[in-house]
Amino acid sequence: MRVSLNRRVRRVLRDLPSGSLLAILLVHPVQAAPPSSQSLSVDLSTVSERLVRAELKLDVDAGPLTLVYPQWIPGEHGPTNPINDLVELEITAGSTPLVWRRDPANLHAFVMNVPKRSSLTVRYALVTAIGGRGATSPAMATDALAILKWNQVVLYPLGANPALLKVSATLRLPPAWTFATALSPVSERPVVRFAPVSLEKLVDSPVAVGRDRKVIALQAPGAPPHTLAIFADGASALELSMPRQLAFGRLITEAGRLFGSYPYSRYTFLLSLSDHVPHGGLEHHESSDNRIAERSLIEDGLFEVRSGLLPHELVHAWNGKLLRPEGLVVKDFQTPYHTELLWIYEGLTTYLGEVLTARSGLRTVEVERDALAVLAAQMTTRSGRAWRSVQDTATSVPALNSAAREWRGRRRGLDYYPEAALVWLEADVFIRKATDGKSSLDNFCRTFYGRHADGNPRVVPYSLSDVVTSLNAIAPSDWQGFFAKRIQSVSPAAPVAGLELSGWRLAYRDAPTSAWKNRELAAKEIDLSHTLGLVLRDDGTVLDVLAGSPGAEAGIAPSSKVISVDGKRFDRNRLRDALKGTLRHPDVELIVENQDTFKVHRLKWRGGDRFPMLERLADRPDLLTPILSSKPM
């Protein structure tokens, strides 16, 4: 009896151990060696219509081929690339269309067979929407500006090393628009043509484009060149006063003093001013993508709130880009991250960013103290700390990134930013006390980060034990236990000991500081966390109800909507007035719409209105003011 070859192969496969190399090779044909280069053309001429077109060209050998869309993006801490926005994918080998299929086990992968060695042309489009949260949102454009993140418009062969794969990129802009980026353009007309770079560097180098732009060379003697490239939805928003320009220059100087040296040869702040793209920042080796409200440079209140963004992203050039937790150093854009050390990557950066914001003069020391009070007070409201450690918020960030805003108190959000910042403040104060003021966290920054900064962008992985060793060299202590207690363990109370050791304590008063008032206005929220236990949008929509608060006791639910305060139509001022009245009449009556139901809720509260601030402790030396003050040369 004759047995067909296919039956023989199936019988061999059936009898092979499932994990054997031969079985794997037979079931999954080996893809040919990936090419060493490819070209990418991106057309932004219709970006204001929220449509971007791209064309990829690469030479490939005959056989199976998988093209992948980047999934895990540096700095975004999760699989955030908008795969659902990649549309109209067409692939041809020469003039022959290729049939592709999506890998059911990896939806970011497109599998095909190439019949012979060919020049492959891949055409596709990126469609974007509006809204979303933060710099990881796929929303990227208005009628006047856009931010191109190359990872959203590129495919590359599976198995290629992004550090070695060279990409020659071109960019077509809308008429009369200009651009800024850390990349080097070779020519700019009729399209922008960039010098070939690795895929890794391309993804690390976003491009800001727009109709209205201002470019400012920041003055920082002794530092590498720094440029502030500002794009706005309206030309009037581009004005930056000379005192603020000088403060941004001092930011660069103060960062150099903090770390001792710079990890790049030049740096570009990309700053997009718009009310229609999600706000936030994303760090890169030689630039940062920063997005804030349109009038942030010309309205004092908005500037006060947002002035800490550029310092935060600049610190990332050392902490996050140059030195990076080993779990975030992976071989390509498809390998998942291990994010458990984000409390160093982001938490320490948050602390140092606040410090540099004050040292540079972007905020006064007094305003920065008020900002730290807001940060500390926020962490006192997290009832979720009873079950979830700061460490777990870092480890869980790929899921937490997409968590709803509602129920943040019970769930906890990305608390490895603000709460870990308070822990690093405590570490700084501890070092200062333990060394009689001879050393501080500044010394750690110079020895741990600065010694690797030689002007050349690169990545140096580190572990928690490396951090502990470096801290012990400055101020010997049980640093492992210090972080285990404050970061890795569940704690019923916010870590405000650093404030108290520095000579200040969290207190409350009946009038808001400018930091509190401006933050509320910028966020378009009403934060009653420290009174009724509610956080509302300006329109009365309930975002959060804190456990054990009057709002929770009254049965108010997130996503419901307050429509009346003490018998009058809801607005911010009436709600605040009602709180002040509780000093005489200890209840507030709210009518709340919950889906199709209207209900009267009486909230019991006797304390009037309350806002956080820092209060000086007379029996302790003031260490916080020196921490926040400019350092001498």
C-alpha positions as CSV (number, residue, x, y, z in Angstrom):
1,M,0.0,0.0,0.0
2,R,1.4,3.4,-1.0
3,V,1.3,6.2,1.5
4,S,1.2,9.8,0.2
5,L,4.0,12.2,1.1
6,N,1.4,14.5,3.0
7,R,0.2,11.5,5.0
8,R,3.8,10.6,5.8
9,V,4.6,14.2,6.9
10,R,1.5,14.2,9.1
11,R,2.5,10.9,10.7
12,V,6.0,12.2,11.4
13,L,4.6,15.3,13.0
14,R,2.2,13.3,15.1
15,D,5.1,11.2,16.5
16,L,7.5,14.0,17.2
17,P,7.6,15.6,20.6
18,S,5.6,18.8,20.5
19,G,8.5,21.0,21.6
20,S,11.2,19.5,19.3
21,L,13.0,21.8,17.0
22,L,12.1,19.7,13.9
23,A,8.4,19.9,14.8
24,I,8.6,23.7,15.2
25,L,10.4,24.1,11.9
26,L,7.9,21.9,10.0
27,V,4.8,23.7,11.4
28,H,6.2,27.2,11.3
29,P,8.4,27.7,8.2
30,V,11.5,29.7,8.8
31,Q,11.2,33.3,7.5
32,A,14.1,34.4,5.4
33,A,16.7,36.7,6.9
34,P,15.1,40.2,7.2
35,P,16.4,43.0,4.9
36,S,18.8,45.5,6.3
37,S,16.9,48.6,4.9
38,Q,13.6,49.8,3.8
39,S,12.1,53.1,2.7
40,L,9.0,54.8,4.2
41,S,7.0,57.6,2.6
42,V,4.3,59.4,4.7
43,D,1.8,61.8,3.2
44,L,0.4,64.3,5.8
45,S,-1.4,66.4,3.2
46,T,-4.8,65.2,4.5
47,V,-3.9,65.0,8.2
48,S,-6.4,67.8,9.1
49,E,-9.0,65.4,7.8
50,R,-7.6,62.8,10.2
51,L,-6.3,60.7,7.4
52,V,-2.6,59.8,6.8
53,R,-1.3,57.7,3.9
54,A,1.9,55.7,3.9
55,E,4.0,53.6,1.5
56,L,6.7,51.2,2.5
57,K,9.2,49.6,0.1
58,L,11.7,46.8,0.9
59,D,13.5,44.0,-1.0
60,V,12.7,40.5,0.3
61,D,13.7,37.0,-0.6
62,A,11.2,34.3,-1.7
63,G,9.3,32.4,1.0
64,P,7.2,33.1,4.0
65,L,7.2,36.7,5.3
66,T,5.6,38.4,8.3
67,L,5.3,42.2,8.5
68,V,4.5,43.5,12.0
69,Y,3.0,46.8,13.2
70,P,4.9,48.1,16.3
71,Q,3.0,47.1,19.5
72,W,5.0,48.0,22.6
73,I,6.3,51.6,22.3
74,P,9.1,53.0,24.5
75,G,7.8,55.5,27.0
76,E,4.2,54.4,26.5
77,H,4.6,51.4,28.9
78,G,2.1,49.2,27.1
79,P,0.8,47.8,23.8
80,T,-0.6,51.2,22.8
81,N,-0.1,51.4,19.0
82,P,-3.5,51.9,17.4
83,I,-3.8,48.7,15.3
84,N,-7.5,49.3,14.6
85,D,-6.6,52.6,12.9
86,L,-4.4,50.9,10.3
87,V,-6.6,50.5,7.2
88,E,-6.5,49.9,3.4
89,L,-3.5,47.5,3.6
90,E,-2.4,46.5,0.1
91,I,0.9,44.6,-0.6
92,T,2.4,43.9,-4.1
93,A,5.6,42.1,-5.1
94,G,6.6,44.0,-8.2
95,S,3.2,44.2,-10.0
96,T,1.8,41.1,-8.4
97,P,-0.7,41.6,-5.5
98,L,0.1,39.4,-2.5
99,V,-2.6,37.8,-0.4
100,W,-2.0,38.4,3.3
101,R,-3.7,37.1,6.4
102,R,-3.6,38.4,10.0
103,D,-1.9,36.1,12.5
104,P,-4.7,35.0,14.9
105,A,-2.2,34.8,17.7
106,N,-0.8,38.3,17.1
107,L,-3.2,40.8,15.6
108,H,-0.3,43.2,14.9
109,A,1.3,40.7,12.4
110,F,0.5,40.2,8.7
111,V,1.5,36.9,7.2
112,M,2.1,36.2,3.5
113,N,4.2,34.1,1.0
114,V,6.5,35.8,-1.4
115,P,6.8,33.7,-4.6
116,K,10.2,35.0,-5.6
117,R,12.8,37.6,-4.6
118,S,11.0,40.8,-5.0
119,S,10.7,44.5,-4.3
120,L,7.8,44.7,-2.0
121,T,5.5,47.8,-2.0
122,V,3.2,48.1,1.0
123,R,0.5,50.8,0.9
124,Y,-1.8,51.6,3.8
125,A,-3.5,54.5,5.7
126,L,-3.9,55.6,9.3
127,V,-7.2,57.0,10.3
128,T,-7.4,58.9,13.5
129,A,-10.2,60.2,15.7
130,I,-10.5,63.0,18.3
131,G,-10.4,62.7,22.0
132,G,-8.6,60.1,24.0
133,R,-6.3,60.7,27.0
134,G,-2.6,61.6,27.1
135,A,0.2,61.5,24.6
136,T,-0.4,57.8,23.9
137,S,-3.8,58.6,22.3
138,P,-4.0,58.0,18.6
139,A,-5.7,61.4,18.2
140,M,-2.9,63.6,16.6
141,A,-4.2,66.5,14.5
142,T,-6.3,69.6,14.2
143,D,-6.8,71.9,11.2
144,A,-3.6,73.8,12.1
145,L,-1.2,71.3,13.5
146,A,-0.3,67.6,13.9
147,I,2.2,65.3,15.7
148,L,3.5,62.4,13.7
149,K,4.6,59.4,15.7
150,W,6.5,57.1,13.2
151,N,5.5,54.0,15.1
152,Q,1.9,54.6,14.0
153,V,2.8,54.6,10.3
154,V,5.4,51.9,9.9
155,L,5.6,48.2,9.4
156,Y,8.7,46.1,9.5
157,P,9.7,42.4,9.0
158,L,9.3,40.1,11.9
159,G,12.8,39.2,13.3
160,A,14.4,42.5,12.2
161,N,16.4,44.3,14.8
162,P,15.1,47.8,15.1
163,A,18.5,49.0,16.1
164,L,20.0,47.7,12.8
165,L,17.2,48.1,10.3
166,K,17.9,51.3,8.3
167,V,14.9,53.4,7.2
168,S,15.0,56.1,4.6
169,A,11.9,58.3,5.4
170,T,10.2,61.1,3.5
171,L,7.3,63.3,4.6
172,R,4.9,65.3,2.5
173,L,3.4,68.2,4.4
174,P,0.2,70.2,3.9
175,P,0.7,73.4,1.9
176,A,2.4,76.2,3.9
177,W,3.0,74.0,6.9
178,T,6.4,73.6,8.5
179,F,8.0,71.0,10.8
180,A,10.4,70.3,13.7
181,T,12.1,67.1,14.7
182,A,15.3,65.7,16.1
183,L,15.9,64.0,12.8
184,S,18.2,65.5,10.2
185,P,16.5,66.6,6.9
186,V,18.5,66.2,3.7
187,S,16.1,68.2,1.6
188,E,12.7,69.9,2.3
189,R,11.1,70.5,-1.1
190,P,8.9,69.2,-2.6
191,V,8.9,66.7,0.3
192,V,11.0,66.5,3.4
193,R,13.7,63.8,3.0
194,F,15.5,62.6,6.1
195,A,18.9,61.1,6.4
196,P,18.6,57.3,6.8
197,V,18.4,56.2,10.5
198,S,17.7,53.0,12.3
199,L,14.0,52.1,12.9
200,E,14.8,52.4,16.6
201,K,15.9,56.1,16.1
202,L,13.0,56.8,13.7
203,V,10.4,55.7,16.2
204,D,12.3,57.7,18.9
205,S,12.0,60.9,16.8
206,P,8.5,62.3,16.4
207,V,7.7,65.2,14.1
208,A,5.6,68.2,15.0
209,V,4.1,70.0,12.0
210,G,1.8,73.0,11.6
211,R,0.8,76.2,10.0
212,D,1.9,78.5,12.8
213,R,5.3,78.0,14.4
214,K,7.9,79.7,16.5
215,V,11.4,78.3,17.0
216,I,13.4,79.6,20.0
217,A,17.1,78.8,20.6
218,L,17.2,78.5,24.4
219,Q,20.2,80.1,26.1
220,A,22.1,77.8,28.5
221,P,25.8,78.6,28.6
222,G,28.0,75.5,28.5
223,A,25.2,73.2,27.5
224,P,24.6,71.5,24.1
225,P,22.2,73.4,21.8
226,H,18.5,73.3,22.9
227,T,15.6,74.4,20.8
228,L,12.0,75.1,21.7
229,A,9.8,74.5,18.6
230,I,6.2,75.8,19.3
231,F,3.2,75.0,17.2
232,A,-0.3,76.4,17.9
233,D,-3.8,76.3,16.6
234,G,-3.6,80.1,16.5
235,A,-0.6,82.4,15.9
236,S,-1.5,84.6,19.0
237,A,-0.8,81.6,21.3
238,L,2.8,81.5,20.2
239,E,4.0,84.4,22.3
240,L,6.4,83.5,25.1
241,S,7.6,86.3,27.4
242,M,11.3,86.9,27.8
243,P,11.2,86.0,31.5
244,R,9.8,82.6,30.6
245,Q,12.2,82.0,27.8
246,L,15.0,82.7,30.3
247,A,13.5,80.3,32.8
248,F,13.5,77.5,30.2
249,G,17.2,78.3,29.6
250,R,17.8,78.0,33.3
251,L,16.0,74.7,33.3
252,I,18.7,73.3,31.0
253,T,21.4,74.8,33.2
254,E,19.9,73.4,36.4
255,A,19.4,69.9,34.8
256,G,23.1,70.0,33.9
257,R,24.0,70.9,37.5
258,L,21.8,68.1,38.8
259,F,23.2,65.3,36.6
260,G,26.7,66.7,35.9
261,S,26.6,66.1,32.1
262,Y,24.2,65.7,29.2
263,P,23.2,62.5,27.4
264,Y,22.8,64.1,24.0
265,S,24.6,66.5,21.7
266,R,21.4,68.5,20.9
267,Y,17.8,68.5,22.1
268,T,14.5,69.8,20.8
269,F,11.4,70.4,22.8
270,L,8.4,69.9,20.5
271,L,5.5,71.9,22.1
272,S,2.0,71.7,20.6
273,L,-0.6,74.2,21.8
274,S,-4.1,73.0,21.2
275,D,-7.4,72.4,23.0
276,H,-8.2,69.6,20.5
277,V,-5.3,67.1,20.8
278,P,-4.9,65.1,24.0
279,H,-2.5,66.7,26.4
280,G,0.6,65.2,28.0
281,G,4.2,64.4,27.1
282,L,6.3,61.6,25.8
283,E,10.1,61.4,26.2
284,H,12.7,60.6,23.5
285,H,16.5,60.6,23.5
286,E,17.0,63.9,21.7
287,S,13.5,65.5,21.9
288,S,10.2,65.4,23.7
289,D,6.6,65.5,22.4
290,N,4.8,68.0,24.7
291,R,1.1,68.9,24.3
292,I,-0.8,71.5,26.4
293,A,-3.8,73.8,26.2
294,E,-3.7,76.4,23.4
295,R,-3.3,79.5,25.7
296,S,-0.9,77.9,28.2
297,L,2.0,80.3,27.3
298,I,-0.1,83.5,27.5
299,E,-2.4,82.8,30.5
300,D,-0.7,82.9,33.9
301,G,-2.9,80.3,35.5
302,L,-2.5,77.7,32.7
303,F,1.2,78.3,32.6
304,E,1.6,77.7,36.3
305,V,-0.2,74.4,36.0
306,R,1.6,73.2,32.8
307,S,5.1,74.6,33.4
308,G,6.2,71.3,35.0
309,L,5.7,69.3,31.8
310,L,8.9,70.2,30.0
311,P,11.1,69.7,33.1
312,H,9.6,66.2,33.6
313,E,10.3,65.2,30.0
314,L,13.8,66.6,30.1
315,V,14.6,64.6,33.2
316,H,13.6,61.5,31.2
317,A,16.6,62.1,28.9
318,W,18.6,60.7,31.8
319,N,16.1,58.7,33.7
320,G,14.2,56.5,31.2
321,K,16.0,57.0,28.0
322,L,19.7,56.8,29.0
323,L,19.3,54.6,32.0
324,R,16.3,52.3,31.8
325,P,14.9,49.5,34.0
326,E,16.0,46.2,32.6
327,G,12.5,45.0,32.1
328,L,11.9,47.8,29.7
329,V,14.9,47.0,27.5
330,V,13.6,44.5,24.9
331,K,14.8,43.3,21.5
332,D,12.0,44.8,19.4
333,F,8.7,46.6,19.4
334,Q,6.7,43.3,19.7
335,T,8.2,42.0,23.0
336,P,6.2,42.8,26.1
337,Y,7.7,45.0,28.8
338,H,8.0,44.2,32.5
339,T,7.0,47.5,34.1
340,E,7.5,46.9,37.8
341,L,10.3,49.5,38.1
342,L,8.2,52.4,36.7
343,W,8.1,53.9,40.2
344,I,11.8,54.7,39.5
345,Y,11.4,55.6,35.9
346,E,8.4,57.8,36.4
347,G,8.2,58.4,40.1
348,L,11.8,59.7,40.5
349,T,11.3,61.7,37.3
350,T,8.1,63.3,38.7
351,Y,10.0,64.3,41.8
352,L,13.1,65.7,40.0
353,G,10.8,67.4,37.5
354,E,9.0,69.3,40.3
355,V,12.4,70.2,41.8
356,L,13.7,71.5,38.5
357,T,10.5,73.5,37.8
358,A,11.2,75.4,41.0
359,R,15.0,75.7,40.6
360,S,14.6,77.1,37.1
361,G,12.1,79.7,38.1
362,L,9.3,78.3,36.0
363,R,7.4,78.3,39.3
364,T,8.3,80.1,42.4
365,V,9.4,78.0,45.4
366,E,6.1,79.0,47.2
367,V,3.9,77.9,44.2
368,E,5.9,74.7,44.0
369,R,5.3,73.9,47.7
370,D,1.6,74.4,47.0
371,A,1.9,72.0,44.0
372,L,3.5,69.4,46.3
373,A,0.6,69.9,48.7
374,V,-1.9,69.1,45.9
375,L,0.1,66.0,45.0
376,A,0.2,64.8,48.6
377,A,-3.4,65.5,49.3
378,Q,-4.4,63.5,46.2
379,M,-2.6,60.4,47.5
380,T,-4.4,60.7,50.9
381,T,-7.8,60.1,49.1
382,R,-6.8,56.7,47.5
383,S,-8.8,54.1,49.5
384,G,-7.4,51.6,47.0
385,R,-4.2,51.6,48.9
386,A,-5.9,49.2,51.4
387,W,-5.6,46.5,48.8
388,R,-3.1,47.7,46.2
389,S,0.5,48.7,46.5
390,V,2.2,51.4,44.5
391,Q,4.3,48.6,43.0
392,D,1.1,46.9,41.7
393,T,0.1,50.1,39.9
394,A,3.4,50.0,38.1
395,T,3.2,46.3,37.3
396,S,-0.3,46.7,36.1
397,V,0.2,49.7,33.9
398,P,-0.5,47.9,30.5
399,A,-4.1,47.5,31.8
400,L,-4.3,50.6,33.9
401,N,-3.5,52.8,30.9
402,S,-7.0,52.1,29.5
403,A,-8.8,52.2,32.9
404,A,-11.8,54.5,33.2
405,R,-11.4,57.8,35.1
406,E,-14.4,56.8,37.3
407,W,-13.6,55.1,40.7
408,R,-10.0,56.1,40.7
409,G,-9.9,56.3,44.5
410,R,-10.9,52.7,45.0
411,R,-9.1,51.4,41.9
412,R,-5.9,53.6,42.1
413,G,-4.6,55.1,38.9
414,L,-1.1,55.6,37.7
415,D,0.0,56.3,41.3
416,Y,3.6,55.2,40.7
417,Y,4.0,58.8,39.4
418,P,2.8,61.0,42.3
419,E,3.1,58.6,45.3
420,A,6.5,57.4,44.4
421,A,7.6,61.1,44.0
422,L,6.7,61.5,47.7
423,V,8.8,58.5,48.5
424,W,11.8,60.0,46.6
425,L,11.3,63.3,48.5
426,E,11.7,61.3,51.7
427,A,14.8,59.6,50.4
428,D,16.3,63.0,49.5
429,V,15.6,64.3,53.0
430,F,16.9,61.2,54.6
431,I,20.2,61.5,52.7
432,R,20.6,65.1,53.7
433,K,20.0,64.4,57.4
434,A,22.1,61.3,57.4
435,T,25.1,63.1,55.9
436,D,24.6,66.4,57.8
437,G,23.8,68.1,54.5
438,K,27.0,67.0,52.8
439,S,25.1,64.8,50.3
440,S,21.6,64.7,48.7
441,L,19.7,62.9,46.0
442,D,21.6,65.3,43.6
443,N,24.7,63.2,44.4
444,F,22.8,60.0,43.4
445,C,21.8,61.7,40.1
446,R,25.3,62.5,39.3
447,T,26.8,59.2,40.2
448,F,24.0,56.9,38.9
449,Y,23.0,58.8,35.8
450,G,25.5,61.5,35.0
451,R,28.6,59.2,34.8
452,H,26.9,57.5,31.7
453,A,26.0,60.7,30.0
454,D,28.7,61.4,27.3
455,G,26.6,63.2,24.7
456,N,25.7,60.0,22.8
457,P,22.2,58.7,23.1
458,R,22.2,55.0,24.2
459,V,20.4,52.7,26.6
460,V,22.0,51.4,29.9
461,P,19.8,48.8,31.7
462,Y,19.6,48.7,35.5
463,S,18.0,46.7,38.3
464,L,16.7,47.7,41.7
465,S,19.8,46.3,43.3
466,D,21.9,48.7,41.1
467,V,19.9,51.6,42.5
468,V,20.2,50.4,46.1
469,T,23.9,49.9,45.7
470,S,24.4,53.5,44.4
471,L,22.2,54.9,47.3
472,N,24.2,53.0,49.8
473,A,27.4,54.5,48.5
474,I,26.1,57.9,49.3
475,A,24.2,57.2,52.6
476,P,24.4,53.6,53.9
477,S,21.0,52.4,55.1
478,D,18.5,49.6,54.5
479,W,17.3,51.0,51.2
480,Q,15.9,47.7,50.1
481,G,13.7,47.7,53.2
482,F,12.9,51.4,52.7
483,F,11.4,50.8,49.3
484,A,9.8,47.5,50.3
485,K,7.8,49.3,53.0
486,R,6.7,52.3,50.9
487,I,6.5,50.9,47.4
488,Q,6.0,47.2,47.5
489,S,3.7,46.9,50.5
490,V,0.1,47.9,51.1
491,S,-0.1,50.9,53.3
492,P,-3.1,52.6,54.9
493,A,-1.6,56.1,54.8
494,A,0.0,58.2,52.1
495,P,3.8,58.6,52.5
496,V,3.9,62.2,53.7
497,A,6.8,61.6,56.1
498,G,9.2,63.3,53.7
499,L,7.3,66.5,53.9
500,E,7.3,66.4,57.7
501,L,11.0,65.5,57.9
502,S,11.7,68.5,55.6
503,G,10.0,70.9,58.0
504,W,6.5,71.0,56.5
505,R,3.2,69.2,56.9
506,L,0.0,68.7,54.9
507,A,-2.8,70.9,56.3
508,Y,-6.0,72.4,55.0
509,R,-7.5,75.9,54.9
510,D,-10.8,77.4,53.7
511,A,-9.4,79.1,50.6
512,P,-7.6,77.5,47.6
513,T,-4.0,78.1,46.8
514,S,-3.3,79.2,43.2
515,A,-1.9,75.7,42.5
516,W,-5.3,74.1,43.5
517,K,-7.5,76.7,41.8
518,N,-5.5,76.7,38.5
519,R,-5.3,72.9,38.4
520,E,-9.1,72.6,38.8
521,L,-9.7,75.2,36.1
522,A,-7.2,73.5,33.7
523,A,-8.7,70.1,34.3
524,K,-12.3,71.5,34.0
525,E,-13.1,69.6,37.2
526,I,-14.4,70.4,40.7
527,D,-12.5,68.5,43.3
528,L,-14.4,68.0,46.6
529,S,-12.2,65.1,47.7
530,H,-11.5,66.7,51.1
531,T,-15.1,67.6,51.9
532,L,-18.0,65.8,50.2
533,G,-15.8,63.1,48.7
534,L,-16.8,63.8,45.1
535,V,-14.9,64.7,42.0
536,L,-17.0,66.3,39.3
537,R,-16.6,67.6,35.8
538,D,-17.6,71.2,35.2
539,D,-21.0,70.1,33.9
540,G,-21.7,68.1,37.1
541,T,-20.9,64.6,35.9
542,V,-19.6,62.6,38.8
543,L,-16.1,61.1,38.2
544,D,-15.4,59.7,41.6
545,V,-17.0,59.0,44.9
546,L,-14.5,58.4,47.7
547,A,-15.1,55.5,50.1
548,G,-16.4,56.6,53.5
549,S,-17.2,60.1,52.3
550,P,-20.5,62.0,52.7
551,G,-21.0,61.4,48.9
552,A,-20.6,57.7,49.4
553,E,-22.8,57.6,52.5
554,A,-25.5,59.4,50.5
555,G,-25.4,56.7,47.7
556,I,-24.2,58.9,44.8
557,A,-22.7,56.9,42.0
558,P,-19.9,57.8,39.5
559,S,-21.2,58.7,36.0
560,S,-24.4,60.2,37.5
561,K,-24.8,63.9,37.1
562,V,-25.5,66.7,39.7
563,I,-28.2,69.0,38.3
564,S,-29.2,71.0,41.4
565,V,-27.5,72.4,44.6
566,D,-29.8,73.4,47.5
567,G,-32.7,73.9,45.1
568,K,-30.8,75.9,42.5
569,R,-29.4,74.9,39.1
570,F,-25.9,73.4,39.5
571,D,-22.8,75.4,38.8
572,R,-19.3,75.5,40.3
573,N,-19.8,78.6,42.4
574,R,-23.1,77.5,43.9
575,L,-21.6,74.2,44.9
576,R,-18.7,76.0,46.6
577,D,-21.1,78.5,48.3
578,A,-23.1,75.5,49.6
579,L,-20.0,74.0,51.2
580,K,-19.1,77.3,52.9
581,G,-22.6,77.3,54.3
582,T,-22.1,73.9,56.0
583,L,-20.3,75.8,58.9
584,R,-23.9,77.0,59.8
585,H,-26.2,74.3,58.3
586,P,-24.5,70.9,58.2
587,D,-25.9,69.4,55.0
588,V,-25.9,70.0,51.2
589,E,-28.9,68.9,49.1
590,L,-28.1,67.7,45.6
591,I,-30.5,66.5,43.0
592,V,-28.7,63.9,40.9
593,E,-29.6,62.4,37.6
594,N,-28.6,58.7,37.4
595,Q,-29.5,57.4,33.9
596,D,-33.3,58.0,33.8
597,T,-33.8,58.5,37.5
598,F,-33.7,61.7,39.5
599,K,-33.0,61.5,43.2
600,V,-32.5,64.0,46.1
601,H,-29.4,63.3,48.2
602,R,-28.7,65.0,51.5
603,L,-24.9,65.0,52.2
604,K,-23.9,65.6,55.9
605,W,-20.9,67.7,56.3
606,R,-19.9,70.3,58.9
607,G,-16.5,71.5,57.8
608,G,-17.0,74.2,55.2
609,D,-14.8,74.2,52.2
610,R,-11.2,72.8,52.5
611,F,-8.2,73.0,50.4
612,P,-4.7,71.5,50.9
613,M,-1.6,73.5,51.6
614,L,1.8,73.0,53.3
615,E,2.1,74.3,56.9
616,R,5.5,75.1,58.4
617,L,6.7,73.0,61.4
618,A,8.5,75.5,63.6
619,D,10.4,72.8,65.6
620,R,12.2,71.4,62.5
621,P,14.7,73.0,60.1
622,D,13.3,73.9,56.6
623,L,15.0,71.5,54.2
624,L,12.3,71.8,51.5
625,T,13.2,75.3,50.5
626,P,16.9,74.5,49.8
627,I,15.8,71.4,47.8
628,L,13.6,73.6,45.6
629,S,16.1,76.5,45.3
630,S,18.5,77.2,42.4
631,K,22.0,75.6,42.9
632,P,25.2,77.7,42.6
633,M,27.7,76.9,39.9
